[in-house]
Amino acid sequence: MAISVNIYYTGKNGAARKFADEMITSGTVRKIKEEAGNLRYDYFVKLDDPDTVLLIDSWESQTALDIHHDSPMMNKIIELRDKYDLHMRVERYVTDESGIPSKDIQYIRD
């Protein structure tokens, strides 16, 4: 079972993009990706809302996510989130172990 968390960071005047850029340039993203159990940690810019950045954050298990939440990287994330005065909307998903239904496969192009 994998856990994915979509975090929408929203700020003013490009603040969310600056936050994501600093997360990357500071090496924090690299360190998070190196944590045991991390499957994905990637930022995306919403095309219809340039003041919002989406983080897709995926972990092998709740235990791996809990360890990440107790890591020093969380302090850096909080520090930068406050620096850029960002607000968040969060969605949490658990992987469906059954895979992609056969009816849906016909719509996927390799």
N, C-alpha and C positions, 0 to 999 in steps of 0.2 A: 504494500500500500504506500503510494507516494502522496505527499501533501503539497499542493500548490497554493500560493497566496498571491493574489493580484492586488497590488497597492497602487492606487491612483493618487499621486502627489500633485496638489494644485497650489499655485502661488500667483503673484502678480508680476508683470513685466519680465517674464522669462525666468523667474526665480526657480521654478521646478527644474528647468533645463540646466541652470547653473549648479543646482544641488547635485544632479546626476553627474554632470561633468566633474565636479569636485570629488564625488564619491569614487569616480574612476581614476582621476589624476592623483589622488591621495594614496592610492593603492588599497583602499578599503574593499573595493569590489573584488580585486584579486585575492585578498586574504579570505574573504567570505567564500569565494569559489573553491578555495583550498581546504575549507573546513570539511571534516568527515561528514558524509551524508548529504552534502549539497549536490543537487542535480542541475540547478539552473539559477542564475541571478543576472537578469538582463533587463535593461531599460529600453522603453519605446516612447516615441513622441506621438501624441494623438494628432492626426492630420486635421481634424475639425476643431481642435482646442489646443492651440500652441502653449497655453499656460498650464497644461496638465501633462505629466509624464507617468507612464505605466511601468511599474516594476513587476516582472514575473519572477517569483521567488519559489523554488521547488526543493523539497527535502525528501529523503528516503523514508523518514518516519517522524512521528511526533517527538521522540526522544532526541533525534538529531536537531530538530527545530528548537526544542527546549534548550539544548546545549548552546546553540547559536544565540538564543535570547539572553543567555547568561554570559556571553562572550564580551570582550572589550570592544568589538566592532559595534555593538548596540549603542554604546556610549557615543561613539563617533557619529553614528546615524542620527541619534537624538540631537547631538550638538549641531550638526549641519541642518537638520530639519528646522530647528529653532532659529539658526542663523538666517535662513532663507524664508522664515515665517510661512511654512507650508502646512496645509491641511490635508487630511488623508481620508480616503474611502477605501475599505478593505473587503475583498471577497475571498473566501476560502473554499478550496475544492479538494476532494479526495479521489484518487485514481480509481476508475472502474476497472477492476481486474479482468473483466470478461472481454475487454478489447473493443474494437470497433465492430458494430453490428454489420452483418453481411449486407443488409439493405443499404447501409451508408457507404460501403466500400465502392459502389458504382460511381459515386460522385467525387472520388479522390483520384487525382491524376498524379502519377509518379513522374 
